[in-house]
């Protein structure tokens, strides 16, 4: 896969109470494209954060669910998230 396509694999980091607690174990959570594979996710993280090596990638498909805004009902978008374990030093954007 080309570098331009690898930059599109990771959409954004997910900052939740659980994901911030997992940073102590060098685990970081990202929202990724739904059709991304574990290998593509690992390559994208290593490209985005040079000098880091990905140890393990776990993925979770997050289905859509019902949501209500006033009297109207709708559905949220389904998504995919990846929990990536990094070897070495912690990532800079997650230092809290």
C-alpha positions as CSV (number, residue, x, y, z in Angstrom):
1,X,0.0,0.0,0.0
2,X,1.3,3.5,-0.8
3,X,2.2,6.0,1.8
4,X,-0.7,8.3,0.9
5,X,-3.1,5.5,1.5
6,X,-1.5,4.5,4.8
7,X,-2.0,8.1,6.1
8,X,-5.7,7.7,5.4
9,X,-6.0,4.5,7.5
10,X,-5.9,6.2,10.9
11,X,-8.8,8.7,11.3
12,X,-8.1,10.0,14.8
13,X,-7.0,8.9,18.3
14,X,-9.8,7.9,20.7
15,X,-9.4,9.7,24.0
16,X,-11.5,8.0,26.7
17,X,-11.0,7.3,30.3
18,X,-10.3,3.6,29.5
19,X,-7.9,4.4,26.6
20,X,-5.9,6.9,28.7
21,X,-5.5,4.3,31.5
22,X,-4.2,1.8,28.9
23,X,-1.4,4.1,27.9
24,X,0.4,2.9,31.0
25,X,0.8,-0.4,29.2
26,X,1.8,1.3,25.9
27,X,-1.6,0.6,24.4
28,X,-3.1,3.4,22.2
29,X,-6.6,3.4,20.7
30,X,-7.3,4.9,17.2
31,X,-10.4,5.1,15.0
32,X,-9.5,3.5,11.7
33,X,-11.1,2.9,8.3
34,X,-13.6,0.0,8.4
35,X,-11.9,-1.9,5.6
36,X,-8.3,-1.6,7.1
37,X,-6.5,-4.8,8.0
38,X,-4.3,-5.3,11.0
39,X,-1.2,-5.2,8.8
40,X,-2.2,-1.9,7.3
41,X,-2.9,-0.4,10.7
42,X,0.5,-1.5,12.0
43,X,2.2,0.0,8.9
44,X,0.2,3.3,9.3
45,X,1.1,3.7,13.0
46,X,4.8,3.0,12.3
47,X,4.7,5.6,9.4
48,X,2.9,8.2,11.6
49,X,5.3,7.7,14.5
50,X,8.8,7.0,13.1
51,X,11.1,5.1,15.4
52,X,8.3,3.2,17.0
53,X,7.7,-0.5,16.5
54,X,4.2,-2.0,16.7
55,X,4.0,-5.1,18.9
56,X,0.3,-6.0,18.6
57,X,-2.8,-4.8,16.9
58,X,-6.4,-5.6,18.1
59,X,-9.4,-4.4,16.2
60,X,-13.0,-4.0,17.3
61,X,-16.0,-3.3,15.0
62,X,-18.4,-0.8,16.6
63,X,-21.9,-1.2,15.1
64,X,-24.3,1.8,14.8
65,X,-26.9,2.4,17.4
66,X,-30.1,4.4,17.7
67,X,-29.9,8.0,18.8
68,X,-32.6,10.5,19.6
69,X,-32.4,14.3,18.9
70,X,-35.5,15.9,20.2
71,X,-38.5,14.1,18.7
72,X,-36.4,12.7,15.7
73,X,-34.7,9.3,15.8
74,X,-31.7,8.3,13.8
75,X,-28.6,6.1,13.8
76,X,-25.0,6.8,14.5
77,X,-22.4,5.7,12.0
78,X,-20.7,2.3,12.5
79,X,-16.9,2.4,12.9
80,X,-13.8,0.4,13.6
81,X,-11.3,1.0,16.3
82,X,-7.8,-0.4,16.8
83,X,-5.9,-0.9,20.0
84,X,-2.3,-0.8,19.2
85,X,0.5,-1.9,21.5
86,X,3.8,-0.1,21.0
87,X,7.3,-1.1,21.9
88,X,9.7,1.4,23.4
89,X,8.9,5.0,24.6
90,X,5.4,6.4,24.9
91,X,3.9,8.4,22.1
92,X,4.1,12.2,22.4
93,X,0.4,13.1,21.9
94,X,-0.7,11.0,24.8
95,X,1.6,12.3,27.5
96,X,-0.8,13.4,30.2
